[in-house]
Amino acid sequence: MLNIEIDNGSGFCFGVTTAIQKAEEELARGNKLYCLGDIVHNGMECERLREMGLITINHDEMAQLHDAKVLLRAHGEPPETYELARQNNIEIIDATCPVVLQLQKRIKRQYDSNNQSDSPSQSVKSAAQIVIFGKKGHAEVLGLVGQTHSNAIVIEHFDEVSQLDFSRDIYLYSQTTKSLDEFHRIIEYIQEHISPNATFKSFDTICRSVANRMPNISQFASRHDLILFVCGRKSSNGKVLFEECRRINPNTHLIEGPAEINPQWLENIKTVGICGATSTPKWLMEQCRDAISGTE
């Protein structure tokens, strides 16, 4: 008999859970509610909420809205979004993750501090660099960069760190869902190359509820013959966790839902592990389990 296990550590993180609860509560009251961007990087969960009445919009569409309610998802938004809401009399339901919100404040304080200490004649070449290790264009990163009037430098991969100016001060932060190991490699590289006359400070701003999933999911992947990683393909966090699963267990497949399960994967195996990202709903992993059980 095939043994199927769902990873207890997988599923929505606190920030995503809170955002979805806020949306459900508002919709249950019968109110019209817009969400700026996909509430979570999972197509099936977005569809479930769409059927409940949630309307997903982009920034251009928000600019046309007036006298409405808009939910800001866990990823956070730059200051310009709040200003637009004020101008258009839009009521904001702010579901920004507390970890992301704290990071935004830290970056803004550092940026403001840098500008206050700079003399008016100070050149851009000598100004401090605020560097964010994160995915370029990601919603969270856009919100972080917005705290610096778009002056922060974003590096997505370790091999981009060499492009920094090591003669100038560097203040390094990280998107909350990036790899802890790669972040530490970047820190080490900067420490080795920074000028003795420049200041370097790093701030470990990676969310531990996400970072701790890496060792947990590695252990989970090693226990099974087959791993089904259930995740929306747009999920940044999902890509990192999926690659870790596949590194530990090459017989790992990324699927968005039960329809993508290939029956041939189940041949000659005894155990299946089902896991997912911080954007993967538990009900979706359970659907995948039930789909496999139905083929036995």
C-alpha positions as a LaTeX table, in Angstrom:
\begin{tabular}{lrrr}
\hline
Residue & $x$ (\AA) & $y$ (\AA) & $z$ (\AA) \\
\hline
Met1 & 0.00 & 0.00 & 0.00 \\
Leu2 & 1.26 & 3.45 & $-0.94$ \\
Asn3 & 2.10 & 5.67 & 2.01 \\
Ile4 & 1.30 & 9.38 & 1.50 \\
Glu5 & 2.49 & 12.08 & 3.90 \\
Ile6 & 1.73 & 15.82 & 3.82 \\
Asp7 & 4.47 & 17.96 & 5.32 \\
Asn8 & 3.11 & 19.65 & 8.46 \\
Gly9 & 5.60 & 22.50 & 8.06 \\
Ser10 & 4.38 & 23.45 & 4.59 \\
Gly11 & 1.58 & 25.85 & 3.81 \\
Phe12 & 0.76 & 29.50 & 4.38 \\
Cys13 & 3.08 & 31.58 & 6.51 \\
Phe14 & 1.64 & 33.97 & 9.10 \\
Gly15 & 1.63 & 36.95 & 6.73 \\
Val16 & $-0.29$ & 35.18 & 3.97 \\
Thr17 & $-2.76$ & 33.64 & 6.44 \\
Thr18 & $-3.53$ & 37.08 & 7.87 \\
Ala19 & $-4.01$ & 38.65 & 4.42 \\
Ile20 & $-6.44$ & 35.93 & 3.33 \\
Gln21 & $-8.37$ & 36.14 & 6.61 \\
Lys22 & $-8.77$ & 39.90 & 6.18 \\
Ala23 & $-10.04$ & 39.40 & 2.64 \\
Glu24 & $-12.48$ & 36.68 & 3.67 \\
Glu25 & $-13.84$ & 38.77 & 6.57 \\
Glu26 & $-14.43$ & 41.78 & 4.34 \\
Leu27 & $-16.08$ & 39.72 & 1.60 \\
Ala28 & $-18.28$ & 37.93 & 4.17 \\
Arg29 & $-19.73$ & 41.32 & 5.08 \\
Gly30 & $-20.84$ & 41.72 & 1.48 \\
Asn31 & $-18.42$ & 44.57 & 0.79 \\
Lys32 & $-16.82$ & 45.14 & $-2.58$ \\
Leu33 & $-13.10$ & 44.56 & $-2.18$ \\
Tyr34 & $-10.16$ & 45.04 & $-4.51$ \\
Cys35 & $-6.73$ & 43.50 & $-4.00$ \\
Leu36 & $-3.62$ & 45.17 & $-5.40$ \\
Gly37 & $-1.87$ & 42.28 & $-7.15$ \\
Asp38 & $-2.43$ & 38.57 & $-6.55$ \\
Ile39 & $-3.11$ & 38.12 & $-2.84$ \\
Val40 & $-0.84$ & 35.08 & $-2.91$ \\
His41 & 1.32 & 33.51 & $-5.62$ \\
Asn42 & $-0.99$ & 30.56 & $-6.05$ \\
Gly43 & $-3.44$ & 30.54 & $-8.94$ \\
Met44 & $-5.95$ & 28.13 & $-7.38$ \\
Glu45 & $-6.20$ & 30.07 & $-4.12$ \\
Cys46 & $-6.61$ & 33.31 & $-6.09$ \\
Glu47 & $-9.42$ & 31.67 & $-8.07$ \\
Arg48 & $-11.15$ & 30.53 & $-4.86$ \\
Leu49 & $-11.14$ & 34.09 & $-3.53$ \\
Arg50 & $-12.20$ & 35.50 & $-6.91$ \\
Glu51 & $-15.29$ & 33.29 & $-6.72$ \\
Met52 & $-15.98$ & 34.81 & $-3.29$ \\
Gly53 & $-15.89$ & 38.28 & $-4.90$ \\
Leu54 & $-12.29$ & 39.48 & $-4.56$ \\
Ile55 & $-11.27$ & 41.67 & $-7.50$ \\
Thr56 & $-7.56$ & 41.69 & $-8.33$ \\
Ile57 & $-6.23$ & 44.91 & $-9.86$ \\
Asn58 & $-2.84$ & 46.34 & $-10.85$ \\
His59 & $-1.38$ & 49.75 & $-10.03$ \\
Asp60 & $-2.71$ & 51.39 & $-13.20$ \\
Glu61 & $-6.22$ & 50.19 & $-12.41$ \\
Met62 & $-5.92$ & 51.41 & $-8.83$ \\
Ala63 & $-5.07$ & 54.89 & $-10.14$ \\
Gln64 & $-8.53$ & 54.95 & $-11.77$ \\
Leu65 & $-10.35$ & 53.92 & $-8.58$ \\
His66 & $-12.09$ & 56.35 & $-6.25$ \\
Asp67 & $-14.06$ & 55.85 & $-3.03$ \\
Ala68 & $-13.27$ & 52.13 & $-2.84$ \\
Lys69 & $-11.67$ & 49.57 & $-0.53$ \\
Val70 & $-8.31$ & 48.08 & $-1.53$ \\
Leu71 & $-6.45$ & 45.35 & 0.30 \\
Leu72 & $-2.65$ & 45.50 & 0.31 \\
Arg73 & $-1.25$ & 41.96 & 0.41 \\
Ala74 & 1.51 & 40.65 & 2.68 \\
His75 & 4.32 & 41.71 & 0.30 \\
Gly76 & 3.89 & 45.39 & 1.16 \\
Glu77 & 3.83 & 48.54 & $-0.98$ \\
Pro78 & 5.97 & 51.66 & $-1.50$ \\
Pro79 & 4.90 & 55.03 & $-0.03$ \\
Glu80 & 3.50 & 56.15 & $-3.42$ \\
Thr81 & 0.69 & 53.60 & $-3.13$ \\
Tyr82 & $-0.50$ & 55.07 & 0.18 \\
Glu83 & $-0.33$ & 58.58 & $-1.26$ \\
Leu84 & $-2.42$ & 57.51 & $-4.26$ \\
Ala85 & $-5.00$ & 56.00 & $-1.90$ \\
Arg86 & $-5.18$ & 59.27 & 0.03 \\
Gln87 & $-5.67$ & 61.31 & $-3.15$ \\
Asn88 & $-8.39$ & 58.98 & $-4.50$ \\
Asn89 & $-10.20$ & 58.53 & $-1.18$ \\
Ile90 & $-9.42$ & 54.82 & $-1.19$ \\
Glu91 & $-9.75$ & 52.96 & 2.11 \\
Ile92 & $-6.67$ & 50.77 & 2.59 \\
Ile93 & $-6.97$ & 47.40 & 4.32 \\
Asp94 & $-3.31$ & 46.89 & 5.09 \\
Ala95 & $-2.29$ & 43.23 & 5.25 \\
Thr96 & 1.44 & 43.91 & 4.92 \\
Cys97 & 3.31 & 41.19 & 6.82 \\
Pro98 & 4.67 & 42.61 & 10.11 \\
Val99 & 8.14 & 41.29 & 9.24 \\
Val100 & 8.08 & 43.12 & 5.89 \\
Leu101 & 6.67 & 46.27 & 7.50 \\
Gln102 & 9.49 & 46.32 & 10.05 \\
Leu103 & 12.04 & 45.89 & 7.26 \\
Gln104 & 10.53 & 48.79 & 5.30 \\
Lys105 & 10.85 & 51.03 & 8.36 \\
Arg106 & 14.49 & 50.02 & 8.93 \\
Ile107 & 15.45 & 50.77 & 5.34 \\
Lys108 & 13.62 & 54.12 & 5.41 \\
Arg109 & 15.36 & 55.11 & 8.66 \\
Gln110 & 18.75 & 54.22 & 7.19 \\
Tyr111 & 18.05 & 56.11 & 3.97 \\
Asp112 & 16.82 & 59.20 & 5.85 \\
Ser113 & 19.83 & 59.02 & 8.15 \\
Asn114 & 22.23 & 58.84 & 5.20 \\
Asn115 & 20.64 & 61.89 & 3.59 \\
Gln116 & 20.65 & 63.91 & 6.81 \\
Ser117 & 24.35 & 63.28 & 7.34 \\
Asp118 & 25.26 & 64.08 & 3.75 \\
Ser119 & 26.29 & 67.63 & 2.97 \\
Pro120 & 24.47 & 69.31 & 0.06 \\
Ser121 & 27.68 & 69.30 & $-1.95$ \\
Gln122 & 28.36 & 65.61 & $-1.41$ \\
Ser123 & 28.57 & 63.76 & $-4.71$ \\
Val124 & 26.58 & 60.64 & $-5.56$ \\
Lys125 & 29.88 & 58.77 & $-5.89$ \\
Ser126 & 30.64 & 59.23 & $-2.21$ \\
Ala127 & 27.11 & 58.57 & $-0.90$ \\
Ala128 & 26.32 & 55.39 & 1.03 \\
Gln129 & 24.81 & 52.48 & $-0.87$ \\
Ile130 & 21.68 & 50.78 & 0.44 \\
Val131 & 21.78 & 47.30 & $-1.06$ \\
Ile132 & 18.87 & 44.84 & $-1.07$ \\
Phe133 & 19.47 & 41.17 & $-1.77$ \\
Gly134 & 16.22 & 40.25 & $-3.49$ \\
Lys135 & 14.39 & 39.34 & $-6.67$ \\
Lys136 & 14.24 & 42.28 & $-9.07$ \\
Gly137 & 10.66 & 43.31 & $-9.75$ \\
His138 & 9.24 & 41.26 & $-6.87$ \\
Ala139 & 6.39 & 43.01 & $-5.07$ \\
Glu140 & 8.15 & 42.98 & $-1.70$ \\
Val141 & 11.38 & 44.31 & $-3.21$ \\
Leu142 & 9.54 & 47.12 & $-5.00$ \\
Gly143 & 8.06 & 48.13 & $-1.66$ \\
Leu144 & 11.51 & 48.12 & $-0.04$ \\
Val145 & 13.15 & 50.08 & $-2.85$ \\
Gly146 & 10.31 & 52.59 & $-2.61$ \\
Gln147 & 11.47 & 53.51 & 0.90 \\
Thr148 & 14.62 & 54.98 & $-0.69$ \\
His149 & 12.96 & 56.93 & $-3.53$ \\
Ser150 & 14.21 & 54.11 & $-5.82$ \\
Asn151 & 17.86 & 54.76 & $-4.93$ \\
Ala152 & 18.54 & 51.33 & $-3.38$ \\
Ile153 & 20.62 & 48.84 & $-5.34$ \\
Val154 & 19.04 & 45.40 & $-5.83$ \\
Ile155 & 21.24 & 42.34 & $-6.31$ \\
Glu156 & 19.44 & 39.14 & $-7.15$ \\
His157 & 22.33 & 36.66 & $-7.12$ \\
Phe158 & 25.72 & 36.29 & $-5.48$ \\
Asp159 & 27.58 & 36.90 & $-8.75$ \\
Glu160 & 26.15 & 40.45 & $-8.91$ \\
Val161 & 27.80 & 41.59 & $-5.67$ \\
Ser162 & 31.09 & 42.34 & $-7.45$ \\
Gln163 & 29.35 & 45.26 & $-9.23$ \\
Leu164 & 29.09 & 47.28 & $-5.99$ \\
Asp165 & 31.40 & 50.20 & $-5.30$ \\
Phe166 & 33.57 & 48.97 & $-2.44$ \\
Ser167 & 35.07 & 52.41 & $-1.87$ \\
Arg168 & 31.70 & 53.63 & $-0.55$ \\
Asp169 & 29.71 & 52.70 & 2.55 \\
Ile170 & 27.40 & 49.70 & 2.11 \\
Tyr171 & 24.29 & 48.88 & 4.15 \\
Leu172 & 23.02 & 45.42 & 3.17 \\
Tyr173 & 19.48 & 44.11 & 3.72 \\
Ser174 & 17.62 & 41.10 & 2.36 \\
Gln175 & 14.18 & 40.34 & 1.01 \\
Thr176 & 12.51 & 38.30 & 3.76 \\
Thr177 & 12.25 & 35.09 & 1.72 \\
Lys178 & 15.74 & 34.85 & 0.21 \\
Ser179 & 18.30 & 32.11 & 0.88 \\
Leu180 & 20.17 & 32.53 & 4.15 \\
Asp181 & 23.24 & 30.70 & 2.81 \\
Glu182 & 23.53 & 32.95 & $-0.24$ \\
Phe183 & 23.05 & 36.03 & 1.94 \\
His184 & 25.98 & 34.95 & 4.10 \\
Arg185 & 28.14 & 34.41 & 1.00 \\
Ile186 & 27.38 & 37.98 & $-0.08$ \\
Ile187 & 28.31 & 39.29 & 3.36 \\
Glu188 & 31.64 & 37.44 & 3.27 \\
Tyr189 & 32.47 & 38.77 & $-0.20$ \\
Ile190 & 31.75 & 42.37 & 0.79 \\
Gln191 & 33.78 & 42.00 & 3.99 \\
Glu192 & 36.75 & 40.78 & 1.94 \\
His193 & 36.53 & 43.61 & $-0.64$ \\
Ile194 & 35.27 & 46.66 & 1.25 \\
Ser195 & 37.72 & 49.56 & 1.48 \\
Pro196 & 39.29 & 50.17 & 4.92 \\
Asn197 & 37.94 & 53.71 & 4.62 \\
Ala198 & 34.34 & 52.58 & 4.03 \\
Thr199 & 31.70 & 51.29 & 6.44 \\
Phe200 & 29.91 & 47.99 & 5.88 \\
Lys201 & 26.90 & 46.88 & 7.90 \\
Ser202 & 24.65 & 43.93 & 7.17 \\
Phe203 & 21.21 & 43.31 & 8.61 \\
Asp204 & 19.83 & 39.78 & 8.62 \\
Thr205 & 16.23 & 40.51 & 7.67 \\
Ile206 & 15.32 & 37.04 & 6.38 \\
Cys207 & 12.10 & 35.74 & 7.93 \\
Arg208 & 12.94 & 32.83 & 10.21 \\
Ser209 & 9.56 & 31.17 & 9.71 \\
Val210 & 10.59 & 30.89 & 6.05 \\
Ala211 & 14.30 & 30.25 & 6.54 \\
Asn212 & 13.62 & 27.42 & 9.01 \\
Arg213 & 11.59 & 25.64 & 6.36 \\
Met214 & 14.75 & 24.90 & 4.41 \\
Pro215 & 16.26 & 22.36 & 6.85 \\
Asn216 & 12.81 & 20.98 & 7.66 \\
Ile217 & 11.87 & 20.41 & 4.04 \\
Ser218 & 15.28 & 18.84 & 3.34 \\
Gln219 & 14.63 & 16.29 & 6.05 \\
Phe220 & 11.12 & 15.67 & 4.72 \\
Ala221 & 12.37 & 15.14 & 1.15 \\
Ser222 & 14.91 & 12.56 & 2.28 \\
Arg223 & 12.20 & 10.34 & 3.82 \\
His224 & 10.24 & 9.61 & 0.65 \\
Asp225 & 10.63 & 7.86 & $-2.71$ \\
Leu226 & 8.72 & 10.63 & $-4.52$ \\
Ile227 & 8.19 & 14.27 & $-3.63$ \\
Leu228 & 5.34 & 16.33 & $-5.06$ \\
Phe229 & 6.07 & 20.00 & $-4.44$ \\
Val230 & 2.77 & 21.87 & $-4.78$ \\
Cys231 & 3.32 & 25.50 & $-5.66$ \\
Gly232 & 2.34 & 28.35 & $-7.96$ \\
Arg233 & 5.09 & 28.87 & $-10.53$ \\
Lys234 & 5.27 & 32.59 & $-9.72$ \\
Ser235 & 6.23 & 31.96 & $-6.09$ \\
Ser236 & 9.76 & 33.19 & $-5.34$ \\
Asn237 & 9.86 & 31.33 & $-2.05$ \\
Gly238 & 8.51 & 28.22 & $-3.77$ \\
Lys239 & 11.34 & 28.13 & $-6.29$ \\
Val240 & 13.94 & 28.17 & $-3.52$ \\
Leu241 & 12.25 & 25.41 & $-1.51$ \\
Phe242 & 11.58 & 23.29 & $-4.59$ \\
Glu243 & 15.23 & 23.40 & $-5.64$ \\
Glu244 & 16.24 & 22.32 & $-2.14$ \\
Cys245 & 13.81 & 19.39 & $-2.30$ \\
Arg246 & 15.15 & 18.36 & $-5.69$ \\
Arg247 & 18.75 & 18.64 & $-4.45$ \\
Ile248 & 17.99 & 16.19 & $-1.64$ \\
Asn249 & 15.62 & 14.00 & $-3.65$ \\
Pro250 & 16.03 & 14.08 & $-7.47$ \\
Asn251 & 12.64 & 12.37 & $-7.78$ \\
Thr252 & 10.89 & 15.67 & $-7.00$ \\
His253 & 8.24 & 17.25 & $-9.23$ \\
Leu254 & 6.75 & 20.73 & $-9.06$ \\
Ile255 & 3.00 & 20.78 & $-9.66$ \\
Glu256 & 0.38 & 23.50 & $-9.31$ \\
Gly257 & $-2.42$ & 21.08 & $-8.52$ \\
Pro258 & $-3.70$ & 17.49 & $-8.71$ \\
Ala259 & $-4.36$ & 17.70 & $-12.47$ \\
Glu260 & $-0.59$ & 17.78 & $-13.09$ \\
Ile261 & 0.15 & 14.51 & $-11.28$ \\
Asn262 & 1.55 & 11.98 & $-13.75$ \\
Pro263 & 0.44 & 8.42 & $-12.81$ \\
Gln264 & 3.76 & 7.09 & $-14.13$ \\
Trp265 & 5.55 & 8.87 & $-11.27$ \\
Leu266 & 3.75 & 6.57 & $-8.84$ \\
Glu267 & 4.99 & 3.33 & $-10.37$ \\
Asn268 & 7.25 & 1.16 & $-8.19$ \\
Ile269 & 7.36 & 3.53 & $-5.24$ \\
Lys270 & 6.26 & 3.01 & $-1.64$ \\
Thr271 & 6.14 & 6.50 & $-0.16$ \\
Val272 & 5.03 & 9.90 & $-1.47$ \\
Gly273 & 5.76 & 13.18 & 0.30 \\
Ile274 & 3.59 & 16.20 & $-0.48$ \\
Cys275 & 4.90 & 19.63 & 0.50 \\
Gly276 & 4.76 & 23.22 & $-0.68$ \\
Ala277 & 5.68 & 26.87 & $-0.30$ \\
Thr278 & 4.53 & 29.59 & 2.09 \\
Ser279 & 1.97 & 30.46 & $-0.60$ \\
Thr280 & 0.54 & 26.92 & $-0.89$ \\
Pro281 & $-2.84$ & 26.34 & 0.79 \\
Lys282 & $-3.23$ & 23.19 & 2.88 \\
Trp283 & $-6.45$ & 22.32 & 1.07 \\
Leu284 & $-4.56$ & 22.10 & $-2.22$ \\
Met285 & $-2.00$ & 19.66 & $-0.82$ \\
Glu286 & $-4.90$ & 17.61 & 0.55 \\
Gln287 & $-6.51$ & 17.56 & $-2.90$ \\
Cys288 & $-3.26$ & 16.16 & $-4.32$ \\
Arg289 & $-3.22$ & 13.48 & $-1.63$ \\
Asp290 & $-6.82$ & 12.53 & $-2.39$ \\
Ala291 & $-6.12$ & 12.40 & $-6.13$ \\
Ile292 & $-3.29$ & 9.92 & $-5.55$ \\
Ser293 & $-5.41$ & 7.85 & $-3.17$ \\
Gly294 & $-8.08$ & 7.63 & $-5.84$ \\
Thr295 & $-5.65$ & 6.06 & $-8.31$ \\
Glu296 & $-4.64$ & 3.21 & $-6.00$ \\
\hline
\end{tabular}
